[in-house]
Amino acid sequence: MTDLSALTYTAEHEWIAVEGDIATVGITDFAADKLGDVVFVDLPAAASSVAAGQVCGEIESTKSVGELYAPLAGEVVEVNDAVVDDPSLINSDPYGDGWLIKLRVEVAALGGLLDREAYLELTGA
């Protein structure tokens, strides 16, 4: 299991794990729980660019359709095809096999994200 305290978070319920200039992005267990059973995921194409705060994908569940926001600006270097093929991974392992995209980012642009304590305060957990 991923060390959740090592991640950063957004108010849109996404988590970010940074290694060098690569940021792995997924949605939190809180978001996955609120969505219910995820049945469809639309992710940006590899080699495309995303802008911070802009919609870059969609997550559909049996309850609703939610938009995926890019937490950082960057180039999509990898898409989790396993999640596209089996969206239930988002519910069963949101911090592991349920990751969504990997972005190449400017490390200097990582400010403004929440640490674990601030995210838990935001969600009331």
Backbone as numpy.savetxt, mean C-alpha at the origin, in Angstrom:
# Nx Ny Nz CAx CAy CAz Cx Cy Cz
6.72 -12.55 9.68 5.88 -11.36 9.68 6.76 -10.12 9.68
6.32 -9.12 8.99 7.03 -7.85 8.90 6.99 -7.14 10.25
8.08 -6.46 10.58 8.13 -5.64 11.80 7.33 -4.37 11.53
6.11 -4.31 12.04 5.21 -3.20 11.75 5.73 -1.87 12.24
6.56 -1.87 13.28 7.11 -0.62 13.80 8.17 -0.05 12.86
8.70 -0.86 11.95 9.71 -0.39 11.00 9.08 0.25 9.76
7.77 0.14 9.62 7.07 0.68 8.47 6.65 2.12 8.73
6.36 2.85 7.64 5.69 4.14 7.76 4.30 3.98 7.13
3.43 4.92 7.42 2.02 4.79 7.05 1.47 6.10 6.51
0.35 6.00 5.81 -0.36 7.20 5.35 -1.73 7.24 6.01
-2.35 8.41 5.98 -3.70 8.56 6.51 -4.71 7.81 5.65
-4.32 7.41 4.44 -5.19 6.63 3.54 -5.03 5.13 3.78
-4.37 4.75 4.88 -4.26 3.36 5.33 -3.36 2.50 4.45
-2.27 3.10 4.00 -1.25 2.36 3.27 0.00 2.28 4.12
0.75 1.20 3.95 2.03 1.07 4.63 3.14 1.13 3.59
4.30 1.59 4.04 5.45 1.73 3.16 6.67 1.16 3.86
7.39 0.27 3.18 8.67 -0.27 3.66 9.74 0.20 2.69
10.74 0.91 3.19 11.77 1.48 2.33 13.09 0.75 2.50
13.66 0.34 1.38 15.01 -0.23 1.34 15.76 0.51 0.25
16.72 1.35 0.64 17.43 2.16 -0.33 16.47 3.14 -0.97
16.38 3.08 -2.32 15.45 3.98 -3.02 14.20 3.24 -3.50
13.95 2.04 -2.96 12.76 1.26 -3.33 11.77 1.23 -2.15
10.55 1.66 -2.43 9.49 1.65 -1.41 8.45 0.61 -1.80
8.25 -0.38 -0.93 7.20 -1.37 -1.12 5.94 -0.82 -0.47
4.82 -0.90 -1.16 3.56 -0.29 -0.70 2.49 -1.37 -0.61
1.71 -1.31 0.46 0.55 -2.17 0.62 -0.52 -1.44 1.41
-1.64 -2.09 1.66 -2.65 -1.49 2.54 -2.58 -2.19 3.89
-2.98 -1.47 4.91 -2.89 -1.99 6.27 -3.97 -3.01 6.55
-3.78 -3.75 7.64 -4.80 -4.70 8.07 -6.09 -3.98 8.42
-5.98 -2.76 8.94 -7.16 -1.94 9.26 -7.98 -1.72 7.98
-7.32 -1.30 6.90 -8.00 -1.06 5.63 -8.57 -2.36 5.06
-7.78 -3.42 5.11 -8.23 -4.71 4.58 -9.48 -5.18 5.33
-9.50 -4.99 6.65 -10.65 -5.38 7.45 -11.89 -4.55 7.10
-11.68 -3.25 6.92 -12.81 -2.36 6.58 -13.36 -2.67 5.19
-12.48 -3.05 4.26 -12.93 -3.38 2.91 -13.73 -4.67 2.87
-13.38 -5.62 3.71 -13.99 -6.95 3.63 -13.21 -7.79 2.63
-13.84 -8.82 2.11 -13.16 -9.74 1.20 -12.82 -9.06 -0.12
-11.52 -8.90 -0.38 -11.06 -8.25 -1.61 -11.19 -9.25 -2.76
-11.83 -8.80 -3.85 -12.10 -9.68 -4.98 -11.45 -9.22 -6.28
-10.95 -7.97 -6.33 -10.35 -7.45 -7.55 -9.37 -6.35 -7.19
-8.22 -6.34 -7.89 -7.21 -5.30 -7.69 -6.75 -4.81 -9.05
-6.73 -3.49 -9.23 -6.21 -2.87 -10.44 -5.02 -2.03 -10.02
-3.83 -2.37 -10.48 -2.61 -1.69 -10.09 -1.99 -0.98 -11.28
-1.16 0.04 -11.02 -0.51 0.73 -12.14 0.49 -0.20 -12.84
0.76 0.07 -14.08 1.69 -0.76 -14.85 3.13 -0.51 -14.43
3.94 -1.55 -14.49 5.37 -1.39 -14.24 5.92 -0.40 -15.25
6.89 0.39 -14.83 7.56 1.44 -15.62 6.72 2.70 -15.75
5.52 2.73 -15.14 4.73 3.96 -15.16 5.15 4.84 -13.99
4.82 6.11 -14.08 5.11 7.05 -12.99 3.84 7.34 -12.22
3.99 7.53 -10.92 2.85 7.89 -10.08 3.20 9.16 -9.31
2.18 9.95 -9.01 2.37 11.19 -8.26 1.83 11.00 -6.85
2.55 11.51 -5.89 2.14 11.39 -4.49 0.74 11.95 -4.29
-0.10 11.18 -3.60 -1.46 11.62 -3.28 -2.47 11.42 -4.39
-2.04 10.96 -5.54 -2.94 10.75 -6.66 -3.40 9.30 -6.73
-4.58 9.08 -7.26 -5.11 7.73 -7.43 -4.24 6.98 -8.44
-3.83 5.77 -8.08 -3.00 4.98 -9.00 -3.54 3.56 -9.17
-4.66 3.26 -8.54 -5.22 1.93 -8.67 -6.56 1.83 -7.97
-7.07 0.62 -7.91 -8.39 0.38 -7.34 -8.40 -0.97 -6.65
-9.10 -1.02 -5.53 -9.28 -2.27 -4.79 -10.77 -2.46 -4.59
-11.29 -3.58 -5.08 -12.72 -3.86 -5.01 -12.94 -5.03 -4.06
-13.94 -4.86 -3.21 -14.29 -5.94 -2.28 -15.76 -6.27 -2.44
-16.20 -7.23 -1.65 -17.62 -7.59 -1.68 -18.47 -6.47 -1.10
-17.85 -5.54 -0.35 -18.57 -4.43 0.27 -18.53 -3.15 -0.54
-17.36 -2.85 -1.16 -17.19 -1.55 -1.80 -16.01 -1.56 -2.76
-15.84 -0.42 -3.42 -14.68 -0.19 -4.27 -13.90 0.95 -3.65
-12.60 0.74 -3.47 -11.75 1.78 -2.89 -10.64 2.15 -3.84
-10.20 3.39 -3.75 -9.11 3.84 -4.58 -7.79 3.64 -3.86
-6.77 3.33 -4.63 -5.42 3.21 -4.11 -4.69 4.50 -4.45
-4.16 5.16 -3.43 -3.43 6.41 -3.61 -1.94 6.14 -3.54
-1.18 6.78 -4.41 0.27 6.67 -4.36 0.76 7.45 -3.13
1.43 6.79 -2.21 1.90 7.49 -1.01 3.11 8.39 -1.29
3.81 8.09 -2.38 5.02 8.82 -2.77 5.06 8.93 -4.29
5.76 9.94 -4.77 5.98 10.04 -6.21 7.12 9.11 -6.59
7.00 8.49 -7.74 8.08 7.63 -8.18 7.70 6.81 -9.40
8.61 5.92 -9.77 8.40 5.03 -10.89 8.05 3.64 -10.35
7.00 3.05 -10.90 6.61 1.70 -10.51 7.65 0.74 -11.10
8.38 0.05 -10.22 9.40 -0.88 -10.69 8.93 -2.34 -10.62
7.88 -2.58 -9.84 7.34 -3.93 -9.75 5.90 -3.89 -9.27
5.10 -4.77 -9.83 3.70 -4.95 -9.44 3.56 -6.36 -8.91
2.81 -6.54 -7.84 2.62 -7.87 -7.26 1.55 -8.61 -8.06
2.00 -9.36 -9.06 1.07 -10.12 -9.90 0.31 -11.18 -9.11
0.90 -11.67 -8.02 0.22 -12.67 -7.19 -1.06 -12.10 -6.60
-1.05 -10.82 -6.24 -2.24 -10.16 -5.68 -3.29 -9.92 -6.76
-2.83 -9.60 -7.97 -3.76 -9.44 -9.08 -4.46 -10.77 -9.36
-3.70 -11.86 -9.33 -4.27 -13.19 -9.57 -5.11 -13.70 -8.40
-4.72 -13.34 -7.17 -5.41 -13.80 -5.97 -5.56 -12.64 -4.98
-6.55 -11.76 -5.21 -6.72 -10.58 -4.36 -6.92 -10.88 -2.88
-7.32 -12.11 -2.54 -7.55 -12.45 -1.13 -6.26 -12.38 -0.31
-5.09 -12.35 -0.98 -3.82 -12.19 -0.25 -3.79 -10.90 0.54
-4.51 -9.89 0.06 -4.57 -8.62 0.79 -5.22 -8.82 2.15
-6.23 -9.66 2.22 -6.90 -9.94 3.50 -6.09 -10.89 4.37
-5.51 -11.91 3.76 -4.85 -12.95 4.55 -3.43 -12.56 4.99
-2.76 -11.70 4.23 -1.37 -11.35 4.56 -1.04 -9.95 4.07
-1.71 -8.91 4.61 -1.53 -7.55 4.08 -0.11 -7.02 4.19
0.66 -7.48 5.17 2.02 -6.98 5.36 3.09 -7.90 4.77
2.67 -8.96 4.14 3.61 -9.92 3.55 3.31 -10.12 2.08
2.73 -11.27 1.76 2.44 -11.61 0.36 1.41 -10.68 -0.28
0.69 -9.89 0.53 -0.34 -9.00 0.02 0.14 -7.61 -0.36
1.47 -7.41 -0.45 1.97 -6.09 -0.89 1.45 -5.81 -2.30
1.45 -4.52 -2.68 0.85 -4.14 -3.96 1.86 -3.74 -5.03
2.66 -2.71 -4.74 3.61 -2.20 -5.74 4.93 -1.84 -5.08
5.95 -1.76 -5.91 7.25 -1.25 -5.47 7.58 -0.04 -6.34
7.98 1.03 -5.66 8.30 2.29 -6.34 9.76 2.64 -6.15
10.37 3.21 -7.18 11.68 3.84 -7.02 11.39 5.29 -6.67
11.86 5.73 -5.51 11.52 7.05 -4.99 12.78 7.84 -4.65
12.59 9.14 -4.50 13.63 10.01 -3.97 13.58 9.86 -2.46
14.67 9.45 -1.86 14.70 9.22 -0.41 14.37 10.50 0.35
14.75 11.64 -0.20 14.47 12.92 0.46 12.97 13.22 0.53
12.16 12.52 -0.25 10.72 12.78 -0.31 9.93 11.94 0.69
10.60 11.30 1.63 9.91 10.39 2.54 9.28 11.09 3.74
9.43 12.39 3.87 8.83 13.10 4.99 7.32 13.12 4.89
6.66 13.40 5.99 5.21 13.52 6.00 4.46 12.21 6.21
5.18 11.11 6.33 4.53 9.83 6.58 4.41 9.61 8.09
3.51 8.74 8.48 3.25 8.48 9.89 4.07 7.29 10.38
4.53 7.37 11.64 5.14 6.18 12.23 4.02 5.31 12.79
4.36 4.13 13.28 3.35 3.17 13.75 2.47 3.76 14.84
3.07 4.45 15.80 2.30 5.02 16.91 1.29 6.06 16.42
1.71 6.92 15.52 0.80 7.94 14.97 -0.32 7.29 14.16
0.00 6.21 13.42 -1.03 5.52 12.65 -2.05 4.86 13.57
-1.58 4.23 14.62 -2.52 3.59 15.56 -3.41 4.63 16.23
-2.85 5.80 16.50 -3.66 6.89 17.06 -4.72 7.33 16.06
-4.35 7.43 14.80 -5.28 7.83 13.74 -6.45 6.85 13.64
-6.17 5.56 13.74 -7.20 4.54 13.56 -7.92 4.18 14.85
-7.45 4.70 15.97 -8.07 4.40 17.25 -7.78 3.00 17.74
-6.72 2.41 17.21 -6.37 1.04 17.59 -5.57 1.01 18.88
